[in-house]
Amino acid sequence: MKKSFYLLSLFILSLMFNYQAQSQNTDNPFFKEWETPFQTPPFSEIKAVHFLPAYEEGIRLQNLEFEAIVSNQNKPTFENTITAVEKSGQLLTKVNKVFSSLNGTDSDDEMQKIAEQSTSMLSKHIDDFYLNEKLFKRIKVLYDEKESLNLTTEQSRVLENYYIDFVRGGANLGDDGKEQLRKINDELSQLVLKFGDNVRKENNKFELIVDQEKNLAGLPDASIQAAKEKAEAKGYSGKWLFTIDKPTLIPFLQFAENRALREKMYRAYMNRGNNNDELDNKKIFSRIIVLRVDKANLLGFKTYSDFVLQKKMAKTPENVYSFLNDIWNPTLLRAQSEVAEMQKIIDAEDGKFSLEPWDWWYYAEKVKKEKYALDEEMLRPYFKLENVIDGVFAVATKLWGLQFVERTDIQVYNPEVKVFEVKEADGKHIGILYTDYFPRAGKTNGAWCGDFRGQSNMGGDYITPLVTNVGNFSKPTSDKPALISLDEVRTLFHEFGHALHVLFQNVTYPSAGNVPSDFVELPSQIMEKWAMQPEVLKMYAKHYETGEIIPQELIDKIDNSRFFNQGFETLEYIAASLLDMDWHVITDAVEKDVAQFEKESITKMGLIPQIWPRYLTTNFIHIATWGYESGYYSYLWSAVLDADAFESFMETSLFDKANAESFRNYILAKGGSEDLMELYIKFKGRKPMVEALLKNRGLN
């Protein structure tokens, strides 16, 4: 997932310049030039106490810049209005990118308090911008005259987006409406922050302490050793500690023979934010939905989904529902056949129970062993994290000639972080990549791509990006390196695809780099396709002890099992997408009973009882805080694009240079500077076809 920090996603630009505030205390690193390699953040100097003063000064300075723009007595031009806005807010962008990144990777109570204060400041600042009548008047003059301005394609897109965003930001509202919108946005900003913090705390709160060795039956040695070391670190001598971070949860669900403990772990994960305690998210989310309905109606939209989708490729809720429903039926049939296979094993073992959601991973693993002679733990020894990283770098090198040089002279925000300089084949600097792959207290669950600085090229001043790839993968133990799962391998390749999208971006204006969520997952998901290709596996899948390249027998088993569990994986995803849509097509601004609404939504979609949606409402952080509301469908929409696009490589060769350059030039480099469907057609020669997705997942 490419994580775009929600509070600034409509406005705070991705640009980060050198800046030195003239009259500020130079003890604050944000108020002086960063004399570091590539002007990377000097993390050793940055303390929590520095953030709020830097936010305040950044807002003050950008307001002065806005005042200078609207006070300009000359006729509005693209340069004195749009470009001037694009160049504004350099300090604010700098501090916000650093703080938002650190609050996602190393948060604590102090950081959360800063987030609460800065969130209100930013909400007001954003409203002040979009409700600035003088600024909107200048933009409207340009928009109305755009046909005669002789703008480039990118400039035209940037201008159009500003005009649309101002209208969506309330510029056409009357005074009462503007005041109402401010109140809605301020309350929303605090609620989404609280929602995310509750989920983070729930992730850290749950502990399953096992004190009898018999309850470890079935678990891999690596999982047992990791649990023992966790327990010892927490003072639980002679016991084993399991948490609900994914590297712990999934192996437990796959292999633990104790069914009651599997259920306990599964319910703990799925019920985050739904335990009727101080971290409960039901009322928070219900209130969020009411405010979103109010906001949509105030701005002239029937539903919040209509408001969101106006700027997505899908355009309307009807299109999203139609898309999801078209894939639902073949997916449901596949999932039902998967249930039958697993129930057959349960009955053969005289289990005397029906398959439940917490049984799925366990019995699916048995099906995999029986049907494909493939065991997840057979693969881990070949997926040493460092080798997988080398592999994904090697793919980028073969496709585009990229070089990745580890830099130990660039400061990191946590000792677990590594830094790489990314260069073209000729040695030209492209950007910096930070990798941060292990779970820890204070880190948000999941995986994402972010940045400390975006790319831009205004006035010939080319700014290179500083990109982050963050994950929560299996950690090393005292006797083994980090050996990650097949799913974690795919996730690493996925987030690296997002990183390439940022690194290869070549636009003039920072805001031109913004793309909607239903396109942004194309570059990430297509990289997953390379991960499992036999030719690529042989490049990086090497036994961590012997160095032996993964044998052809195992590669064949991976390939033969490529459609394994696709019914489950696709159906749980579609179910979550439909739940998201159902919440955001609500038309009445009345707080709902979350549990009842969720139950009715799941019943309506016809989801089988053996599968729950991938996320339930109270922990659905994508749609509550990460800006994917009415947009979780985007991963599947993009899956159509990536499956269709990858066929171009399969039809020629895996590392075809012409295809690689075309993909870079039209998909990765252009950002949102041109119409996205037109860019796809320039690459592929036609519009994408859904058949490629169905074929790719074995659903046709």
N, C-alpha and C positions, 0 to 999 in steps of 0.2 A: 504494500500500500504506500502510495506517495502521500505523506501526511502534510496537508497544508493547514497551517494554524488558523482556525476558524475565525477568530476575532478580526484578523487582518485580511482575510481571503478576498474580500471585495475591494480592498482599498490599499493597505500599506504595501508599497511597492518593493520589489525584490532587490532593489539597488543598494549597494553598500560601498560608500566612498571613504577615502581618508578624510578625517574631520578633526579639527581642534577647536573647542569652544574657548573663546578669548578670555572670558572673565570667570572661568570655573576653577574649582580646586583640582589641581593636576594630580592629586592622589587618586582620583577616580580615573581608572584606565579608559573609560568611555569618552573622556574629555581631552584625550591627547592622541596623537598619531601612533598607530601600532607599528613599531619598528621591529617587526618579526618577519620571518620568511613569508613572502606573498601576502603580507599584512593579515596573517591568521590571528585569531583571538589569543591574547596573552592570558591563558587561563590561570596561571600562577598568581596573577595580579588581581583577577576579578573575584570580588567577594559579594556575598548577598547584599551587604549594605550599599553597594554601588548602584544597584538596579533602579530603585525608585527615584533617586535624584537624576539619573540619566533619562528615565522615562519623562520626568517633569520637564527637564531642559529640552529634550527632543521634541516634545509637544509644543513647548513655547516657541522654539525656533521654527518649526514647520508652520505654525500659525502666522508668524511674521512673514514667512515666504508666501503664504496664501494672501496675506494682506497686500504684499507688494504686487502680486499678480492682479488682483482686482482693482488696485489703485492706479494701474497703468492706464494712462489717458489715451494711448494709441489704440487703434482699431485692433480687435482680437485677431491674432494669427495663430497658426499651429505652434510656432516657435515660442511666442510670448505667453501662451496659455497652456497648451497641452504639454509641450516639452518642459516648460517651467514647473508644472505639477510633477512630471515624471522625475525631475531632478531634485525635488524637495524631499524633506524628511530623512536625510541621510543618517543623522544621529539616531533618530527614532527607529529606523529600520535596523540599524546596527544593534542596538540594545535589545530590541524585541526578538530578533532572530536568535541571539545568544541565550536570552532568558527562556524563550519558548522551548528551545532545544534542551537546555539543562533541566527545565522543569519536567520534561518527559523522560529524561534518562537518570536524573539524580535528585529527585524531589524529596522534600521533608516538610515539616510543619512551618519552618521559617520561609521556605520558598512558596509554600501554598498561601501564606499570608500576603506575600508580595504579589502573588498572582491575583488574589482577591482585590487588592488595591489598584493594581495596574489595569485589571480588567475593566473596572468602572471608568478609569481615566481614558482608556482607549475607546470604550463604547461612546463616551461623550465626544471624544475627538473625532471619531468617524462620523457621528451624526452631525457635528459642526461642519464637517467637510461637505457632506451630501446635502445639507440643508442651507448651504451658503448661497443665497439668492444671486449675489453679484457674480460669483464664480460660475454658477449654472447659466446665467444669462450670457456670459462670454462663450461658454461651450455650446450653447444652443445657437448662437450666431454662426459659429463655425459649422455646426451640424447642418443647419439649414442651407448653408452655402457650399457644402462639401463637394458638390459636383464641379464647382468652378475653381477649386483650390489647387488643382494639379497635385494631389497627394499620391504618395506611393501606396501600394496595396496594404502594407503594414500600417502606415499612418492612418489610412482610411478605417482599418479595423480598430485601431486604438481609439480614434475619435468616436466611432460608433459605440464602442464599449463604454466609453466615458458617459456619453449621453444616456444610453440605456441604464447604466448603473446609477446615474443621478436620479432618473425617474424612479427606478426601483428603490432608491434610497430615500424617496419622499419629497423630491424637489418640487413636484407639482401640487403638493398638499397645501391646504390653508394653514393658518397659524395653529388652530386647535389640533388639526391632524398631525402637524409636525411635533407638537408637544406630546401628543399621545404616542407617536412613534418613538420618541426619545425614551419615554417611560418603558415601553415594551422592550426596546433593545437593551436598556440598562438591566432590567430584570432578567431577560434571557441570558445576558452575558454572565450573570452571577449563577444562574441555575445550571447552565451547561458546565461551568467550572466546578460546581459542587458535585454534579453527577459524576464527572470524570474522576474527581478526587475520591469519591466514595468507592468507585470500582477499583481504583488503585489500592486503597486501604483494604478492601475485601480480598484482593489478590494476596496481600501480605499477611492477612489475619489468620487464614485457615491453616491448621496444622493437623495432620493425621499421624499420631504417634503409635507406632507398633512396638509392643514389648514382648511379643511371642514370635519366635522364629517360624513357627508353622504358618503364620499369616503372611509370610513372604513367599510362599510356594508359588512357583511359576515365573516369578520375576527374574529378569536377567541379572547376572552378577554385577554389571555396571550400575544398574538401578539400585540394587541393594547396597553397594559400596557408597554410592552418592548419598543415599538416605542415611547411612551410618555416619558419614562425615558431617552431614547437616545436623543430625541429632547431637553429635559431640560438640559442634560449634555452638549449639544452643544450650548445652549443659545437660542434655538427656543421655547420660552415660549408659551404654549397654542397650540402647534402643535405636529405632529407626524412624526418621522423620520424613514424611511426604507432604508436599505442598501442591497447590493447583496451578503452578506455572507449567506451561505446556511441555517442556522437556521432562517433567516429572509425571504429569497427569496422563499423557498419552501412553507411555510404556506401561503405566499401572493399569489402565483400562484394557490394554492389549494382552497383558500376560498374567495379571494377578488372578489366582484361582479362587480367592475368597470373594464370592459374589456380593456379599453384604458390604464389604469394604469398597468394592468397585462402585456400588450404588452410592455410598457415602461420598466418595470423591467426585463422582459425576454430578450429583445434586449440589454439592458445594460449589462447583464451578458454574453450573447453570443457574443457580439461585443467588448469585452475587447481586447485591442490591435489593434483595427480596426476602429479607429475614426479619422484618418488623422491628428493626433496631435503629440506632443512630446513623447507620449507613444505608438505610432503606431509600430506594430511588423511586418508588411508585408515585408518591405525591409530586415529587420533583418533575418526573417525566410527564405526568398528567398536566401539570401546570405549564410545562414547556409547550405542549401541544396546543393548549388554549391560547397561549401567547402567539404561537405561529399562525393559528387561524385568524386571530385578531389582526396580525400584521398583514397577512395576505389580503384579507377583506379591506383593510384600510387602504392598501395600495391598488385595489381594483381587481384582485384575482379571486376566483371562486374558491380555490383551495390553496394550501401552502405548496402542494405538489405542483399545481399550475405555475405558481411563482418560481419555484426552483427550476423546473424543467424548461422554462422559457429560454434558458441559456445553455441547455444540454443538447446533445445530438438527438436524443429521443423526442424532445419538444413538448410532448403532452403525456398526461397520465394514461390516457387510452392506449397510446403506442407502447408504453412500458408494460401494461397489463397484457396486451395482445402478444407482445414478445415473450413474456414469461409463461403465459398460458400455452403458447404454441410448443414450448419445450417441455412443459409439465407432463403431458400424457406419456410420451415415450420414456421420460425419466421415471415416472411413477411405475410403469410396467417393469422397468429394469430393477427398481428398488424392491418391488414385490417378489421378483424372482430371487433376489439376494436374500430376502427374509426366508423364503422357502428353503434355500440351501442351508442356512444357519439353523433353522428350526429342525431340519432333518438330523443335523449333528446332535442337537440338544436331546431329541427324542431317542437317538441311537445310544446316547450316554445315560438314558433313563433319567433325564433331568427333571421331568414332571413340572415344567413351567414354560410359559410362553416367552419368547424373546422380548426383552425390554431395551430401552435406549442405552442403558449402562452395560448391556451385554454385547452391543453391536461390535465394538472394537475387538473384544475377546474372541467372539465366534467368527468374525470376519478373518481374523488372523488364522484360525483353524482352517477355514475354507481356503485361504491362500496356500497354506502348507499342503492341504489335501489335493487341491486342484492344480497348483502351479509348483509344488515342492519348493516354495519360497518362504523363507522366514526373515522377518525384518532384521533380526539380530545377526543373520548371515551377512548382511550388507554393511552394517556399521563399521566393522574393521577396515573397510575400504573407503570410508568417508571421514577420514581425519580432517578436521576443519581447515587446517592450513593447506592441505592438498586440494580441497574443494575451492578455496580462495584462489590458489594457483590455477585451477581449472577454469574458473570463470574469467580470470584475467587472460588466460591463454586463448579462450574463445574470442574475446575482444581484440586480441592481438592478431589472430588469424583473419578476422573479418575486416578490421580497420587499421591494423598495424600499430595499435596503441601500446605504449610502454607504461609499466607501473613500477615506480621506484619508491621503496619504503624510505620514509624520512623520520629519523629519530631526533632531528633538531627542531621539529615543530611540536609545540606544546599540546597536550591533551587534557581533557577535563576529567578523565578517570584512567587509572593505570591499565585498565583492560582495553583501552582504545588504541588502535594502530592507525598510522597515517601514511598515505601513499600520494606521491605526485604523479599525475597522469599526463603523459606526453604523446604527441603525434609520432608517427614513424620517423620523421626527420628531427625529432627532439624538441619541437616547439611545445611550450607549456600549454596545457589545456585547463587544468584545475587541480584541486586537492580533494581526495576522498578519505574520510574518516570512517573506520569500521568499528562497531561496538556490538558484540554478538552474544554476550552472556547475561542471564537474568541476575538481578540483585535487588535488594530492598530499595524502594524509592523509584524504581524503573517501571514505566507503564508496560503492561503485558502486550504481546504482539510484536510486529515487525513493521518498519517504515523507513522511508527515505525523506530526509529533510535537508536543510542547508543553513550555513552561517552567512552565506553571501550568494546572491544570484548573478547571472550573467547579463550584461548590457553593453551597448556600444554607441552611446550618444556623443556626438561631436568627435568621433574617431577615438574616444577614450575607451578602449576595450577592457572591460572588467571581467575577470575569470571567476568561475564559481568555486565555492567551498562546500562540498556535498557530504552528507552523512548517510551511512547505512546502519540501521539499528535493528537488532534482533534479540530474541530470547532463546538461544539454542542450548543444547546439552553441553554442560561444562566438563572440563577435565576433572579427573579424580586423582587421588594420591598415587595410583598405579597405572593410570591410563590417560592419554591425551584426550582432547575433546573429539569424541566419535559421534557424529550427528546422524540423524535418521534420514531416510529417503525424502520424507516430507520437508525436513529442514534444509536439505540440499536444494530442493525446488524453491523454497522460500528465499534462500540466499541468492540464487540466480534471479529470482523475481525482483528483489529489492535492488540488485545490481542493474537490472534493466531500467529501473527508475533513475538510478544514478547516471547512467549513460544518457538518458533523456535530458538531464540537467547539464551534464558535462558537454554534450554536443550542441546544446542550444546556441543559436547564432542569430539573435534578433537585435534590433537597435534599441527599442524601448523596453524597460523592465516588465511593464504590464503585458506586453505582447507575448511573453513567455507563458502566460496563464492558459491552461486548457481545461475543458470540463472533465469531470470524473469518468464519464463514459467513453472517453478517448485516452485518458492518461494511463489506464491500465494496459493498453496495447503494448508499449515498449517493455513493460515488466513481464507480462505474461508470455510474450513471444520468446523471451530469454529462457523461460522454463523449458521450452521445446528443445533447445540445444542441450540442456543438462542431461537428458536421458538418451541422447543419440549414441549408439554404440561407439562411433568414432570419437566422440567427446568423452565418454566414460573412460575409454582407454587412456585419455590424456591426464586424468586426475584421480581416478578411483584406484588407489594403490594401498595394499595392506600396510597398516601402520607399523607392524613389526618386521615384516620381511621385505617390504617394498614391491611385492608381487603385484603386477597389474591385474585388475579384476578379470577372472577367467571368463571365457566366452560362454560357458555354461550358465553363469550367473547373469550375464548380459541377456542371454536368450530368455531366461526366466523373467527378468524385468520387462522385456519386450512382450512376452506372452501374457503377462499380467497387466498390461497397460490399460485394459478396460475394467480391471478389478475394482469393485466398490464404487464405480462411477454413478450408479443409481443413487446410492447414499450421498456421496459427496455433492452431486448436483442438486438432489432434491432438498437436502438440508439448507443449501444455499438459496435455492428459489423460494423456499418457505420463509426464510429470513427476509428476502427481498419483498415478498408479498406482504409480510407483516409490516415492514417499513412503509410500503405504499399505502396500506390500509390506514395506518396512523395519520398519514399526511394527505389523505383525501377527505378527511373529516370536515364537515361544513359548519357544524355548530360549536361555538366556543364554550363548551361545557366540560368541566373536568370529568374524566372517565374513570371507572373502576378498571385499573390496569389489568388485573388478573382476568376479569370477565371479558374485557375487550379482546385480550390476547386469545382466550379460549374460543371466542366466537370467530375470530380471524382464522385460527388454525382449523376449526371445524369447516368453515366456508371453503377453504382451499382444498379440503379433502386429504390432508396429510395423514399418512398411516401412523398408528400409535407407536410403532417401533422407532420412529424418527422424530426428534424435536427440531425446530428451527436451529440453525447454527448459533444464533444468539437469541436470547429472550429479552424482552423490553428493558428490564431493569439493569442489564449489563451491555446493552447494544450501543457501545461507545461510538461506533461509526456514525450512527444517526443522531446521537445526542450531542456529541462534542467535536467530532472530527470533520464535520461538514459534508457527510454523505447522506444527509436526510433526504428522503425520496430519491436516493441515488445509489443505494446499495446494489441495485440491479447492474450497476456499471461494470462490475467484474465479468458478468456473463455477456453483456453487450460487447465489451472489449474482447472477450474470448472468441466471439464470432470474427472480429477483425484479426486477432492474432492467428487463429487457425487458418483463416483464408490467406493471410499474408505469408505464413510460413510455408504454405504449399509452393510458393514461388521458389523457395530454396530447395525444396524437395524435388521440384521438377527439373532443376539444373544441378546444383551441387550445394552441399551444406555450407561451404564457405565461398560461394560464388561472389567474386569481387563486384561485379556489376550490380547484382541485387543488393549487396551490402551498402554500396555507395548510394544507390537509389533510396534505400530505406533510411540511411542517415540523412540525406539531403531533404527528403520530403516529409518523413515522419519524426525524426529525432531533432533536426536542426531548426525547424520552422516554428516550434511552439504553437501559439494560437494566432500567428501573424497572418494566416490565410484561412479560408474556409476549410474545415477539417476533412469533410467528405471529398472535396476537390483535391486536397493533398493526397488522400488515400488513393483516389483514382489515378493521380499522376504516378504513384508508385506501382499500383497493381494493373492499371489499364481498364478497370471496371469497378463497379460497386462491390462490396463484400457479399458473400453468399452464406446463409446460415447452414447450408448442407455441410460445409467444412467442419463446423463445430460438432454437428451430430456424428459425423464420421470420426472425428478426432476422439470423441468420448464413447464411441461404440453404441450410440443411441439410435442410429438409423435402421 
